Amino acid sequence: MMRPSLLLRSALFAAAVPFAAYAAEGAGKDDAVAMVKSAVNFIKAQGPDQAYTAISDKTGKFVAGDLYVVVYQLDGKVLAHGSNQKFVGKDMIDAQDVDGKLYVKERVELAAKQPSFWQDYKFVNPVSKKVEPKQMYCEKLDNTAVCAGIYK
């Protein structure tokens, strides 16, 4: 009989494997939702410290091309970032997109009010290196928002 933690790790790995298929063609909404759910389960299973390190690993299972996970504390501090580790530990509450939208402030306010949501804004696509419209899916987990987004 397998230990529960080994079963959970196996399930989490299996859930993350399909994301690699979307690296070249771009991810869709279902992929973002699945990646966030996988990250939430991983955080619950491994604990925040270990999970945030794994989520911030650009070569890890929570990054697939232009799809990656970001975790925000509800005060706007970045706890994990799959695309740019320079954001980790920074207070991003006043971050604006090219249209002046306070997207992090809006994101944490939405997370404080509801268990999951989609948010629109503009951000640099890590693959194309261009600012593009983005839709971010987030789920609230304790005092954090766990998010992954797709570029349109």
C-alpha positions as CSV (number, residue, x, y, z in Angstrom):
1,M,0.0,0.0,0.0
2,M,1.3,3.5,-0.9
3,R,1.6,6.1,1.7
4,P,-0.9,9.0,1.3
5,S,1.8,11.6,0.7
6,L,3.4,9.4,-2.0
7,L,-0.1,9.0,-3.6
8,L,-0.7,12.8,-3.5
9,R,2.7,13.5,-4.9
10,S,2.1,11.1,-7.8
11,A,-1.3,12.6,-8.5
12,L,0.2,16.1,-8.4
13,F,2.9,15.1,-10.8
14,A,0.5,13.4,-13.2
15,A,-1.7,16.5,-13.1
16,A,1.2,18.8,-14.0
17,V,2.5,16.7,-16.9
18,P,-0.2,17.8,-19.4
19,F,0.8,21.5,-19.1
20,A,4.0,20.8,-21.0
21,A,2.0,20.1,-24.1
22,Y,0.8,23.7,-24.2
23,A,4.2,25.4,-24.0
24,A,4.5,25.9,-27.7
25,E,0.9,26.6,-28.7
26,G,-0.3,28.7,-25.8
27,A,-2.5,27.7,-23.0
28,G,-6.3,28.0,-22.7
29,K,-8.6,28.7,-19.8
30,D,-9.0,25.1,-18.8
31,D,-5.2,24.8,-18.6
32,A,-5.0,27.9,-16.3
33,V,-7.7,26.5,-14.0
34,A,-6.1,23.1,-13.9
35,M,-2.6,24.6,-13.1
36,V,-4.1,26.7,-10.3
37,K,-5.9,23.7,-8.8
38,S,-2.7,21.7,-9.0
39,A,-0.7,24.5,-7.3
40,V,-3.3,24.9,-4.6
41,N,-3.2,21.1,-3.9
42,F,0.6,21.2,-3.9
43,I,0.7,24.1,-1.4
44,K,-1.6,22.2,0.9
45,A,0.4,19.0,0.6
46,Q,3.9,20.5,0.8
47,G,3.4,23.6,2.9
48,P,4.0,27.1,1.6
49,D,7.8,27.4,2.0
50,Q,8.6,24.3,-0.1
51,A,5.7,24.9,-2.5
52,Y,6.6,28.6,-3.2
53,T,10.1,27.6,-4.1
54,A,8.9,25.0,-6.5
55,I,6.3,27.4,-8.0
56,S,9.0,30.0,-8.6
57,D,11.3,27.5,-10.4
58,K,11.2,28.5,-14.1
59,T,12.1,24.9,-15.1
60,G,9.6,23.4,-12.7
61,K,6.2,21.8,-13.2
62,F,4.3,25.0,-12.6
63,V,5.7,26.7,-15.7
64,A,4.8,25.7,-19.2
65,G,5.6,28.3,-21.9
66,D,3.5,31.3,-21.3
67,L,1.5,29.6,-18.5
68,Y,2.9,29.9,-15.0
69,V,1.7,30.3,-11.4
70,V,1.9,33.4,-9.2
71,V,1.0,33.6,-5.5
72,Y,0.1,36.9,-3.9
73,Q,-0.4,37.6,-0.2
74,L,-3.7,39.5,0.1
75,D,-1.7,42.7,0.9
76,G,-0.1,42.6,-2.6
77,K,3.2,40.9,-1.7
78,V,4.4,38.3,-4.2
79,L,5.1,35.0,-2.5
80,A,5.9,33.0,-5.6
81,H,6.3,33.8,-9.3
82,G,6.9,31.3,-12.0
83,S,8.1,33.7,-14.7
84,N,10.2,36.3,-12.8
85,Q,11.8,35.5,-9.4
86,K,12.7,39.2,-9.1
87,F,9.1,39.8,-8.1
88,V,9.2,37.4,-5.1
89,G,9.1,39.3,-1.8
90,K,8.1,42.6,-3.4
91,D,5.0,44.6,-2.6
92,M,3.2,44.9,-5.9
93,I,-0.1,46.5,-4.7
94,D,0.5,49.6,-6.8
95,A,1.6,47.8,-10.0
96,Q,-0.2,49.1,-13.1
97,D,-0.5,47.7,-16.5
98,V,0.1,49.8,-19.6
99,D,-3.5,51.2,-19.4
100,G,-3.0,52.3,-15.8
101,K,-5.1,49.5,-14.3
102,L,-4.0,48.6,-10.7
103,Y,-4.2,44.9,-11.5
104,V,-2.6,43.5,-8.3
105,K,-4.8,45.8,-6.1
106,E,-7.9,44.6,-8.0
107,R,-6.7,41.0,-7.8
108,V,-6.3,40.9,-4.1
109,E,-9.6,42.8,-3.5
110,L,-11.4,40.2,-5.7
111,A,-9.7,37.4,-3.7
112,A,-10.8,38.8,-0.4
113,K,-14.4,38.7,-1.6
114,Q,-14.7,35.4,-3.5
115,P,-13.2,32.0,-3.7
116,S,-12.3,32.1,-7.4
117,F,-12.4,34.6,-10.3
118,W,-11.1,35.7,-13.7
119,Q,-9.4,39.0,-14.2
120,D,-8.5,40.9,-17.4
121,Y,-5.4,43.1,-17.7
122,K,-2.3,43.5,-19.9
123,F,1.1,42.0,-19.1
124,V,4.4,41.1,-20.9
125,N,4.1,37.6,-22.3
126,P,7.3,35.8,-21.3
127,V,7.5,33.9,-24.6
128,S,6.7,36.7,-27.1
129,K,8.3,39.5,-24.9
130,K,5.4,41.7,-25.9
131,V,2.7,43.4,-23.8
132,E,-0.5,41.4,-24.5
133,P,-4.1,41.1,-23.1
134,K,-4.1,38.5,-20.3
135,Q,-6.8,36.7,-18.4
136,M,-5.8,35.6,-15.0
137,Y,-7.6,32.8,-13.1
138,C,-7.2,32.9,-9.3
139,E,-8.3,30.9,-6.3
140,K,-8.2,32.2,-2.7
141,L,-6.2,30.0,-0.4
142,D,-6.1,31.2,3.2
143,N,-4.7,34.8,3.0
144,T,-3.3,34.3,-0.5
145,A,-4.4,34.3,-4.2
146,V,-3.0,31.5,-6.3
147,C,-3.2,32.5,-10.0
148,A,-2.3,31.5,-13.5
149,G,-3.1,33.4,-16.7
150,I,-3.5,33.0,-20.4
151,Y,-2.6,35.5,-23.1
152,K,-5.2,36.3,-25.7
